[in-house]
Amino acid sequence: MKWLLITLSVLILLIISVILTKVKILLYYYHNNDNDHLKIEFKAWFGLIKYKKEIPLIKIDDNSPTIVTKEKKTAGPLGSTEKKDTKQYSAADLLNSIQDAKELLTHVVSLHRIVKSFLKKISIKEFSWHTMVGIGDAAYTGMLTGAFWALKGSVIGLISHYMKLKAAPTITITPQFQFAVSQTIITCIFQFRIGHAMVAGIKLIKYWKGGRAAFKTKPLSALSNDKTKTV
């Protein structure tokens, strides 16, 4: 009986610690003319749990109308596990993703409320967005700069409305009047508790309706299959 109580106590403490664990996510995106680099890093328990995914190359394939990406994944506190992969994404993949989004909206009651509730639990610790833009003409570059300021203002407004913006965002736009250039750097650090993500996942399953959905992509197909089995 004593060992049973100890085991239950340890199990309960473990579950509580997992629920209260904060996941910190670092998002970094760099674009310079034809060069793109995307990095997403997940950290928990002060870096003891770490997962990083890098997409250092995003380009249009020369032989087909697809986007080619070269990805690198590392996991573990010291990046001991590493995996590299090259993927191609076509217009059909984009259409499948749009179709999956429509299917999800159809089969989950009040999906927007679930998503909105979860976004309110996300804290933005740091957000910076620096851009240099120019098209070689002073007048058109000025107009383009104004459009970018309007776009960035709208994005910051949406972020502050749906999430908790803990620090003032750093935003700059540098117009280049002499030559054509397109460069941007976005850095964002945000965090949330695993428990909040679990609650959102449970709500997705709880408010599922209409049976199995016709998802095109594998992750959502697995969600639909699991839900069909539990009904």
Protein Blocks (a to p, Z undefined) as FASTA:
>chain_A
ZZmmmmmmmmmmmmmmmmmpccddddddddehjaccddddddeehhlaccddddfbccdd
fkbccddddddddedjkopaccdddddddfklmmmmmmmmmmmmmmpghklmmmmmmmmm
pccfbdcddddddehiaklmmmmmmmmmmmmmmmmmmmmmmmccfbdcdddddddfkbcc
ddddddddddddfklmmmmmmmmmmmgghijaddfbfklmmmmmmmmmmZZ
